[in-house]
């Protein structure tokens, strides 16, 4: 009972913080709008006003995209860390984000249906899945997969894919491709519009409950592959299926927001500190925490140097990088393997 009350308090606090962050993100900017008028503008049947246009047409799609991307990356990070049994895994470090960016840029530069809403996510998905398969194969080649091998393989593949993306752009005859590619490399929510928000939001809303339904086999992986097999889990098939699913989620999110790093690494760690490692409790808290973290980061990105809009990926990297180094040092001091 005490554990349930504590979990309920954590979820309630996150929901309250998320609601406050949404109101702040909708009200703050080049035009400051009081919280009361923000709430009024969101109510059905509200009178048309300049504030309503700013909130509903400009800021609300950006907030929804930030919530979807943050929640999706955090949940994917938590799932990946369980699949590979390493707390340093996330879509950014494992090269999935770089692969998705490479696939999207190839679609863009080759002009393969680049005007459709499906072509970019499809190219990003192919790149993300290929990067994930390559990283996993390199980490297992020549011996057992360890955390250090996994991180090194992910960093190596990320560098290779970044170089490939640069080569493709340099070879392109259209200079506007550089500006669009810079968007993916830095990450940002500035291009959020109602017609581009529905796909990432729909994918996260559909994939979230599906991953939540896989909480028990994910818990089994935490005890080890042999024990999970004894308990009836086909580890190889399950891991391959979930790898494809998380690659799809990451691809859609990267196609919409660019490569926003470290959300999928740090938020699951914070969620585990609050509610433990059981996935039925972890995944909802990670989703709420990821949505909250990216909305707040994006709010800071567009207000700290206003009217300049800092790419949100720059802020998440500035914060997440030192935290990642601290995490590696803490694990090393405890004698834990990377």
NUZALO-26904 format. One record per residue (C-alpha): x, y, z; residue number from 1. Coordinates in Angstrom, 2 decimals. Layout:
<c1->X | c2->Y | c3->Z | n->NUM>
...
***
This chain:
<c1->0.00 | c2->0.00 | c3->0.00 | n->1>
<c1->2.81 | c2->2.39 | c3->0.87 | n->2>
<c1->4.51 | c2->1.63 | c3->-2.44 | n->3>
<c1->1.29 | c2->2.32 | c3->-4.38 | n->4>
<c1->0.78 | c2->5.59 | c3->-2.56 | n->5>
<c1->4.34 | c2->6.64 | c3->-3.34 | n->6>
<c1->3.91 | c2->5.73 | c3->-7.01 | n->7>
<c1->0.65 | c2->7.65 | c3->-7.17 | n->8>
<c1->2.32 | c2->10.67 | c3->-5.60 | n->9>
<c1->5.14 | c2->10.54 | c3->-8.18 | n->10>
<c1->2.70 | c2->10.32 | c3->-11.10 | n->11>
<c1->0.54 | c2->13.11 | c3->-9.68 | n->12>
<c1->3.55 | c2->15.37 | c3->-9.19 | n->13>
<c1->4.76 | c2->14.70 | c3->-12.75 | n->14>
<c1->1.30 | c2->15.41 | c3->-14.19 | n->15>
<c1->1.09 | c2->18.67 | c3->-12.26 | n->16>
<c1->4.60 | c2->19.68 | c3->-13.37 | n->17>
<c1->3.77 | c2->18.75 | c3->-16.96 | n->18>
<c1->0.58 | c2->20.85 | c3->-16.90 | n->19>
<c1->2.51 | c2->23.81 | c3->-15.49 | n->20>
<c1->5.23 | c2->23.38 | c3->-18.14 | n->21>
<c1->2.62 | c2->23.31 | c3->-20.92 | n->22>
<c1->0.98 | c2->26.52 | c3->-19.64 | n->23>
<c1->4.39 | c2->28.18 | c3->-19.36 | n->24>
<c1->5.45 | c2->27.03 | c3->-22.84 | n->25>
<c1->2.21 | c2->28.36 | c3->-24.33 | n->26>
<c1->2.43 | c2->31.67 | c3->-22.49 | n->27>
<c1->6.11 | c2->32.59 | c3->-22.69 | n->28>
<c1->7.91 | c2->33.78 | c3->-25.79 | n->29>
<c1->8.39 | c2->36.93 | c3->-27.83 | n->30>
<c1->4.80 | c2->37.76 | c3->-26.84 | n->31>
<c1->4.07 | c2->37.06 | c3->-23.16 | n->32>
<c1->0.54 | c2->35.81 | c3->-22.47 | n->33>
<c1->-0.88 | c2->35.56 | c3->-18.93 | n->34>
<c1->-1.72 | c2->32.01 | c3->-17.75 | n->35>
<c1->-5.42 | c2->32.83 | c3->-17.41 | n->36>
<c1->-5.65 | c2->33.90 | c3->-21.04 | n->37>
<c1->-3.73 | c2->30.80 | c3->-22.09 | n->38>
<c1->-6.32 | c2->28.59 | c3->-20.41 | n->39>
<c1->-9.17 | c2->30.62 | c3->-21.89 | n->40>
<c1->-7.72 | c2->30.29 | c3->-25.39 | n->41>
<c1->-7.64 | c2->26.50 | c3->-25.06 | n->42>
<c1->-11.27 | c2->26.18 | c3->-24.02 | n->43>
<c1->-13.77 | c2->25.13 | c3->-26.71 | n->44>
<c1->-15.78 | c2->28.02 | c3->-28.12 | n->45>
<c1->-13.30 | c2->30.67 | c3->-27.00 | n->46>
<c1->-13.61 | c2->34.04 | c3->-28.73 | n->47>
<c1->-11.10 | c2->34.60 | c3->-31.56 | n->48>
<c1->-8.19 | c2->36.81 | c3->-30.53 | n->49>
<c1->-4.55 | c2->37.45 | c3->-31.50 | n->50>
<c1->-3.51 | c2->35.51 | c3->-28.41 | n->51>
<c1->-5.60 | c2->32.51 | c3->-29.48 | n->52>
<c1->-3.93 | c2->32.50 | c3->-32.90 | n->53>
<c1->-0.45 | c2->32.58 | c3->-31.34 | n->54>
<c1->-1.29 | c2->29.83 | c3->-28.86 | n->55>
<c1->-3.29 | c2->27.45 | c3->-31.04 | n->56>
<c1->-1.58 | c2->27.85 | c3->-34.39 | n->57>
<c1->2.04 | c2->28.49 | c3->-33.39 | n->58>
<c1->2.89 | c2->27.32 | c3->-29.88 | n->59>
<c1->0.51 | c2->24.41 | c3->-29.26 | n->60>
<c1->1.83 | c2->22.23 | c3->-32.14 | n->61>
<c1->5.36 | c2->22.81 | c3->-30.86 | n->62>
<c1->4.38 | c2->21.79 | c3->-27.34 | n->63>
<c1->2.57 | c2->18.67 | c3->-28.58 | n->64>
<c1->5.56 | c2->17.68 | c3->-30.71 | n->65>
<c1->7.91 | c2->18.24 | c3->-27.76 | n->66>
<c1->5.73 | c2->16.08 | c3->-25.51 | n->67>
<c1->5.52 | c2->13.30 | c3->-28.10 | n->68>
<c1->9.25 | c2->13.31 | c3->-28.90 | n->69>
<c1->10.31 | c2->13.55 | c3->-25.25 | n->70>
<c1->7.97 | c2->10.77 | c3->-24.12 | n->71>
<c1->8.89 | c2->8.56 | c3->-27.06 | n->72>
<c1->12.65 | c2->8.94 | c3->-26.66 | n->73>
<c1->12.49 | c2->8.33 | c3->-22.91 | n->74>
<c1->10.42 | c2->5.15 | c3->-23.30 | n->75>
<c1->12.63 | c2->3.90 | c3->-26.13 | n->76>
<c1->15.71 | c2->4.57 | c3->-24.01 | n->77>
<c1->14.28 | c2->2.62 | c3->-21.08 | n->78>
<c1->13.39 | c2->-0.32 | c3->-23.35 | n->79>
<c1->16.78 | c2->-0.35 | c3->-25.09 | n->80>
<c1->18.59 | c2->-0.34 | c3->-21.75 | n->81>
<c1->16.68 | c2->-3.47 | c3->-20.80 | n->82>
<c1->17.10 | c2->-5.18 | c3->-24.18 | n->83>
<c1->20.88 | c2->-4.88 | c3->-24.10 | n->84>
<c1->21.09 | c2->-4.97 | c3->-20.29 | n->85>
<c1->23.11 | c2->-1.79 | c3->-20.18 | n->86>
<c1->22.08 | c2->1.45 | c3->-18.51 | n->87>
<c1->24.21 | c2->3.55 | c3->-20.88 | n->88>
<c1->22.21 | c2->2.64 | c3->-23.98 | n->89>
<c1->19.92 | c2->5.10 | c3->-25.73 | n->90>
<c1->18.93 | c2->5.88 | c3->-29.34 | n->91>
<c1->21.58 | c2->8.62 | c3->-29.61 | n->92>
<c1->24.54 | c2->6.63 | c3->-28.27 | n->93>
<c1->23.60 | c2->3.46 | c3->-30.19 | n->94>
<c1->23.64 | c2->5.26 | c3->-33.52 | n->95>
<c1->19.90 | c2->4.95 | c3->-34.18 | n->96>
<c1->19.42 | c2->8.71 | c3->-34.35 | n->97>
<c1->22.39 | c2->9.09 | c3->-36.71 | n->98>
<c1->21.06 | c2->6.31 | c3->-38.91 | n->99>
<c1->17.64 | c2->7.92 | c3->-39.02 | n->100>
<c1->19.18 | c2->11.26 | c3->-39.96 | n->101>
<c1->21.23 | c2->9.63 | c3->-42.73 | n->102>
<c1->18.17 | c2->7.88 | c3->-44.15 | n->103>
<c1->16.13 | c2->11.08 | c3->-44.08 | n->104>
<c1->18.89 | c2->13.09 | c3->-45.77 | n->105>
<c1->19.25 | c2->10.46 | c3->-48.50 | n->106>
<c1->15.53 | c2->10.68 | c3->-49.22 | n->107>
<c1->15.79 | c2->14.46 | c3->-49.25 | n->108>
<c1->18.78 | c2->14.71 | c3->-51.58 | n->109>
<c1->17.66 | c2->11.94 | c3->-53.94 | n->110>
<c1->14.18 | c2->13.40 | c3->-54.15 | n->111>
<c1->12.44 | c2->10.08 | c3->-53.54 | n->112>
<c1->8.94 | c2->11.27 | c3->-52.73 | n->113>
<c1->10.37 | c2->13.90 | c3->-50.42 | n->114>
<c1->7.21 | c2->15.96 | c3->-50.64 | n->115>
<c1->5.07 | c2->13.30 | c3->-48.98 | n->116>
<c1->4.59 | c2->12.92 | c3->-45.23 | n->117>
<c1->5.60 | c2->9.24 | c3->-45.41 | n->118>
<c1->8.83 | c2->9.30 | c3->-47.43 | n->119>
<c1->10.96 | c2->11.04 | c3->-44.78 | n->120>
<c1->9.92 | c2->8.74 | c3->-41.90 | n->121>
<c1->10.33 | c2->5.71 | c3->-44.18 | n->122>
<c1->13.88 | c2->6.71 | c3->-45.07 | n->123>
<c1->14.62 | c2->7.51 | c3->-41.45 | n->124>
<c1->13.26 | c2->4.11 | c3->-40.38 | n->125>
<c1->15.45 | c2->2.25 | c3->-42.86 | n->126>
<c1->18.51 | c2->4.16 | c3->-41.64 | n->127>
<c1->17.66 | c2->3.68 | c3->-37.97 | n->128>
<c1->17.08 | c2->-0.06 | c3->-38.32 | n->129>
<c1->20.25 | c2->-0.53 | c3->-40.38 | n->130>
<c1->22.31 | c2->1.40 | c3->-37.83 | n->131>
<c1->20.89 | c2->-0.60 | c3->-34.93 | n->132>
<c1->21.58 | c2->-3.95 | c3->-36.62 | n->133>
<c1->25.12 | c2->-2.88 | c3->-37.47 | n->134>
<c1->25.88 | c2->-1.67 | c3->-33.93 | n->135>
<c1->24.47 | c2->-4.82 | c3->-32.38 | n->136>
<c1->26.45 | c2->-7.05 | c3->-34.76 | n->137>
<c1->29.70 | c2->-5.17 | c3->-34.10 | n->138>
<c1->29.19 | c2->-5.33 | c3->-30.33 | n->139>
<c1->28.72 | c2->-9.11 | c3->-30.40 | n->140>
<c1->31.46 | c2->-9.87 | c3->-32.93 | n->141>
<c1->34.40 | c2->-11.78 | c3->-31.52 | n->142>
<c1->32.98 | c2->-12.34 | c3->-28.04 | n->143>
<c1->30.26 | c2->-11.54 | c3->-25.57 | n->144>
<c1->28.58 | c2->-8.17 | c3->-25.85 | n->145>
<c1->29.60 | c2->-5.80 | c3->-23.06 | n->146>
<c1->28.53 | c2->-2.27 | c3->-22.27 | n->147>
<c1->31.88 | c2->-0.85 | c3->-23.35 | n->148>
<c1->31.75 | c2->-2.69 | c3->-26.69 | n->149>
<c1->28.19 | c2->-1.53 | c3->-27.27 | n->150>
<c1->28.96 | c2->2.13 | c3->-26.58 | n->151>
<c1->32.13 | c2->2.03 | c3->-28.71 | n->152>
<c1->30.26 | c2->0.38 | c3->-31.58 | n->153>
<c1->27.49 | c2->2.97 | c3->-31.33 | n->154>
<c1->29.91 | c2->5.90 | c3->-31.33 | n->155>
<c1->31.86 | c2->4.42 | c3->-34.27 | n->156>
<c1->28.73 | c2->3.85 | c3->-36.35 | n->157>
<c1->27.50 | c2->7.35 | c3->-35.49 | n->158>
<c1->30.74 | c2->8.89 | c3->-36.77 | n->159>
<c1->30.61 | c2->6.84 | c3->-39.97 | n->160>
<c1->26.99 | c2->7.78 | c3->-40.65 | n->161>
<c1->27.68 | c2->11.44 | c3->-39.91 | n->162>
<c1->30.54 | c2->11.38 | c3->-42.41 | n->163>
<c1->28.30 | c2->9.65 | c3->-44.96 | n->164>
<c1->25.60 | c2->12.29 | c3->-44.45 | n->165>
<c1->28.16 | c2->15.07 | c3->-44.95 | n->166>
<c1->29.46 | c2->13.40 | c3->-48.12 | n->167>
<c1->25.95 | c2->13.14 | c3->-49.53 | n->168>
<c1->25.29 | c2->16.80 | c3->-48.79 | n->169>
<c1->28.59 | c2->17.96 | c3->-50.27 | n->170>
<c1->27.81 | c2->15.99 | c3->-53.41 | n->171>
<c1->24.37 | c2->17.53 | c3->-53.67 | n->172>
<c1->23.87 | c2->20.34 | c3->-56.14 | n->173>
<c1->21.22 | c2->22.09 | c3->-54.03 | n->174>
<c1->22.59 | c2->24.31 | c3->-51.21 | n->175>
<c1->19.25 | c2->24.37 | c3->-49.37 | n->176>
<c1->19.90 | c2->20.76 | c3->-48.41 | n->177>
<c1->22.61 | c2->21.99 | c3->-46.01 | n->178>
<c1->20.11 | c2->24.09 | c3->-44.06 | n->179>
<c1->17.60 | c2->21.27 | c3->-43.81 | n->180>
<c1->20.29 | c2->18.75 | c3->-42.80 | n->181>
<c1->21.55 | c2->21.10 | c3->-40.09 | n->182>
<c1->18.06 | c2->20.84 | c3->-38.58 | n->183>
<c1->18.43 | c2->17.08 | c3->-38.13 | n->184>
<c1->21.99 | c2->17.26 | c3->-36.84 | n->185>
<c1->21.13 | c2->19.76 | c3->-34.07 | n->186>
<c1->17.55 | c2->18.85 | c3->-33.27 | n->187>
<c1->14.72 | c2->21.34 | c3->-32.91 | n->188>
<c1->10.97 | c2->21.80 | c3->-32.71 | n->189>
<c1->10.75 | c2->25.08 | c3->-34.60 | n->190>
<c1->9.19 | c2->23.51 | c3->-37.70 | n->191>
<c1->6.26 | c2->22.03 | c3->-35.78 | n->192>
<c1->2.96 | c2->22.54 | c3->-37.59 | n->193>
<c1->-0.39 | c2->20.83 | c3->-37.23 | n->194>
<c1->0.13 | c2->18.85 | c3->-40.43 | n->195>
<c1->3.50 | c2->17.51 | c3->-39.19 | n->196>
<c1->2.58 | c2->16.76 | c3->-35.57 | n->197>
<c1->-0.03 | c2->14.07 | c3->-36.07 | n->198>
<c1->2.36 | c2->11.29 | c3->-37.18 | n->199>
<c1->4.85 | c2->11.36 | c3->-34.25 | n->200>
<c1->1.98 | c2->11.89 | c3->-31.79 | n->201>
<c1->0.03 | c2->8.96 | c3->-33.26 | n->202>
<c1->3.09 | c2->6.67 | c3->-33.29 | n->203>
<c1->3.91 | c2->7.42 | c3->-29.65 | n->204>
<c1->0.28 | c2->7.00 | c3->-28.56 | n->205>
<c1->0.07 | c2->3.64 | c3->-30.36 | n->206>
<c1->3.52 | c2->2.28 | c3->-29.46 | n->207>
<c1->3.42 | c2->3.37 | c3->-25.80 | n->208>
<c1->0.65 | c2->0.95 | c3->-24.74 | n->209>
<c1->2.24 | c2->-1.78 | c3->-26.86 | n->210>
<c1->5.57 | c2->-1.43 | c3->-25.08 | n->211>
<c1->3.74 | c2->-1.25 | c3->-21.76 | n->212>
<c1->2.10 | c2->-4.60 | c3->-22.62 | n->213>
<c1->5.63 | c2->-6.03 | c3->-23.00 | n->214>
<c1->6.58 | c2->-5.05 | c3->-19.44 | n->215>
<c1->6.77 | c2->-8.63 | c3->-18.15 | n->216>
<c1->9.19 | c2->-10.01 | c3->-20.81 | n->217>
<c1->11.27 | c2->-6.85 | c3->-20.43 | n->218>
<c1->11.44 | c2->-7.57 | c3->-16.70 | n->219>
<c1->12.54 | c2->-11.12 | c3->-17.48 | n->220>
<c1->15.48 | c2->-9.83 | c3->-19.49 | n->221>
<c1->16.76 | c2->-8.02 | c3->-16.41 | n->222>
<c1->17.50 | c2->-11.35 | c3->-14.71 | n->223>
<c1->19.57 | c2->-12.61 | c3->-17.64 | n->224>
<c1->19.05 | c2->-14.31 | c3->-20.99 | n->225>
<c1->19.40 | c2->-17.86 | c3->-19.66 | n->226>
<c1->16.90 | c2->-17.35 | c3->-16.86 | n->227>
<c1->14.49 | c2->-15.59 | c3->-19.23 | n->228>
<c1->14.71 | c2->-18.55 | c3->-21.63 | n->229>
<c1->14.02 | c2->-21.00 | c3->-18.81 | n->230>
<c1->10.95 | c2->-18.95 | c3->-17.90 | n->231>
<c1->9.60 | c2->-19.35 | c3->-21.44 | n->232>
<c1->10.80 | c2->-16.26 | c3->-23.31 | n->233>
<c1->12.21 | c2->-16.62 | c3->-26.81 | n->234>
<c1->14.89 | c2->-14.02 | c3->-26.21 | n->235>
<c1->16.27 | c2->-13.78 | c3->-29.75 | n->236>
<c1->12.86 | c2->-13.39 | c3->-31.42 | n->237>
<c1->11.57 | c2->-11.01 | c3->-28.77 | n->238>
<c1->14.67 | c2->-8.83 | c3->-28.90 | n->239>
<c1->14.60 | c2->-8.65 | c3->-32.71 | n->240>
<c1->10.91 | c2->-7.68 | c3->-32.76 | n->241>
<c1->11.35 | c2->-4.97 | c3->-30.14 | n->242>
<c1->14.46 | c2->-3.66 | c3->-31.91 | n->243>
<c1->12.37 | c2->-3.14 | c3->-35.04 | n->244>
<c1->9.62 | c2->-1.43 | c3->-33.03 | n->245>
<c1->11.95 | c2->1.00 | c3->-31.24 | n->246>
<c1->13.71 | c2->1.74 | c3->-34.52 | n->247>
<c1->10.36 | c2->2.68 | c3->-36.06 | n->248>
<c1->9.52 | c2->4.97 | c3->-33.14 | n->249>
<c1->12.95 | c2->6.61 | c3->-33.22 | n->250>
<c1->12.82 | c2->7.09 | c3->-36.97 | n->251>
<c1->9.49 | c2->8.89 | c3->-36.87 | n->252>
<c1->10.62 | c2->11.10 | c3->-33.98 | n->253>
<c1->13.94 | c2->11.97 | c3->-35.59 | n->254>
<c1->12.22 | c2->12.75 | c3->-38.89 | n->255>
<c1->9.98 | c2->15.20 | c3->-37.01 | n->256>
<c1->12.45 | c2->16.80 | c3->-34.57 | n->257>
<c1->15.99 | c2->15.90 | c3->-35.58 | n->258>
<c1->18.51 | c2->14.07 | c3->-33.42 | n->259>
<c1->17.72 | c2->15.22 | c3->-29.88 | n->260>
<c1->20.26 | c2->13.47 | c3->-27.67 | n->261>
<c1->20.42 | c2->12.31 | c3->-24.05 | n->262>
<c1->16.66 | c2->12.43 | c3->-23.30 | n->263>
<c1->16.55 | c2->8.66 | c3->-23.80 | n->264>
<c1->19.59 | c2->8.19 | c3->-21.58 | n->265>
<c1->19.02 | c2->10.39 | c3->-18.55 | n->266>
<c1->15.22 | c2->10.35 | c3->-18.10 | n->267>
<c1->15.01 | c2->6.54 | c3->-17.59 | n->268>
<c1->17.71 | c2->6.79 | c3->-14.92 | n->269>
<c1->15.78 | c2->9.48 | c3->-13.08 | n->270>
<c1->12.59 | c2->7.42 | c3->-13.39 | n->271>
<c1->14.30 | c2->4.35 | c3->-11.90 | n->272>
<c1->15.42 | c2->6.41 | c3->-8.93 | n->273>
<c1->11.80 | c2->7.42 | c3->-8.35 | n->274>
<c1->9.88 | c2->4.17 | c3->-8.94 | n->275>
<c1->12.37 | c2->1.34 | c3->-9.42 | n->276>
<c1->13.21 | c2->-0.84 | c3->-12.42 | n->277>
<c1->9.93 | c2->-2.73 | c3->-12.91 | n->278>
<c1->8.74 | c2->-1.73 | c3->-16.36 | n->279>
<c1->5.05 | c2->-1.57 | c3->-15.51 | n->280>
<c1->5.91 | c2->1.29 | c3->-13.16 | n->281>
<c1->8.95 | c2->2.61 | c3->-15.04 | n->282>
<c1->7.56 | c2->3.21 | c3->-18.54 | n->283>
<c1->4.67 | c2->5.58 | c3->-17.65 | n->284>
<c1->6.95 | c2->7.64 | c3->-15.39 | n->285>
<c1->9.64 | c2->7.74 | c3->-18.08 | n->286>
<c1->7.07 | c2->8.93 | c3->-20.63 | n->287>
<c1->5.84 | c2->11.73 | c3->-18.37 | n->288>
<c1->9.40 | c2->12.68 | c3->-17.41 | n->289>
<c1->10.55 | c2->12.72 | c3->-21.03 | n->290>
<c1->7.65 | c2->14.92 | c3->-22.13 | n->291>
<c1->8.30 | c2->17.30 | c3->-19.22 | n->292>
<c1->12.06 | c2->17.44 | c3->-19.85 | n->293>
<c1->11.81 | c2->18.25 | c3->-23.56 | n->294>
<c1->9.03 | c2->20.82 | c3->-23.16 | n->295>
<c1->11.09 | c2->22.63 | c3->-20.51 | n->296>
<c1->14.28 | c2->22.34 | c3->-22.60 | n->297>
<c1->12.52 | c2->23.73 | c3->-25.67 | n->298>
<c1->11.05 | c2->26.58 | c3->-23.62 | n->299>
<c1->14.56 | c2->27.46 | c3->-22.46 | n->300>
<c1->15.90 | c2->27.11 | c3->-26.02 | n->301>
<c1->13.52 | c2->29.72 | c3->-27.43 | n->302>
<c1->13.61 | c2->32.17 | c3->-24.51 | n->303>
<c1->17.20 | c2->32.25 | c3->-23.24 | n->304>
<c1->18.51 | c2->34.09 | c3->-26.30 | n->305>
<c1->15.21 | c2->35.47 | c3->-27.64 | n->306>
<c1->14.48 | c2->36.28 | c3->-30.40 | n->307>
<c1->17.20 | c2->33.77 | c3->-31.34 | n->308>
<c1->15.89 | c2->30.18 | c3->-31.31 | n->309>
<c1->18.60 | c2->27.85 | c3->-29.98 | n->310>
<c1->18.28 | c2->24.26 | c3->-31.27 | n->311>
<c1->16.95 | c2->22.23 | c3->-28.38 | n->312>
<c1->19.41 | c2->19.43 | c3->-29.13 | n->313>
<c1->22.24 | c2->21.79 | c3->-28.19 | n->314>
<c1->20.79 | c2->22.33 | c3->-24.71 | n->315>
<c1->20.07 | c2->18.64 | c3->-24.10 | n->316>
<c1->23.64 | c2->17.80 | c3->-25.14 | n->317>
<c1->25.12 | c2->20.51 | c3->-22.88 | n->318>
<c1->23.16 | c2->19.12 | c3->-19.93 | n->319>
<c1->23.23 | c2->15.43 | c3->-20.81 | n->320>
<c1->26.92 | c2->15.23 | c3->-21.70 | n->321>
<c1->28.25 | c2->16.08 | c3->-18.22 | n->322>
<c1->25.56 | c2->13.88 | c3->-16.64 | n->323>
<c1->26.65 | c2->11.00 | c3->-18.86 | n->324>
<c1->30.29 | c2->11.43 | c3->-17.78 | n->325>
<c1->29.20 | c2->11.55 | c3->-14.14 | n->326>
<c1->27.17 | c2->8.38 | c3->-14.63 | n->327>
<c1->30.12 | c2->6.52 | c3->-16.17 | n->328>
<c1->32.37 | c2->7.65 | c3->-13.32 | n->329>
<c1->29.84 | c2->6.60 | c3->-10.68 | n->330>
<c1->29.47 | c2->3.14 | c3->-12.25 | n->331>
<c1->33.25 | c2->2.76 | c3->-12.49 | n->332>
<c1->33.72 | c2->3.70 | c3->-8.83 | n->333>
<c1->31.11 | c2->1.08 | c3->-7.85 | n->334>
<c1->33.03 | c2->-1.49 | c3->-9.89 | n->335>
<c1->30.15 | c2->-1.96 | c3->-12.33 | n->336>
<c1->30.87 | c2->-2.76 | c3->-15.95 | n->337>
<c1->29.95 | c2->-0.15 | c3->-18.53 | n->338>
***
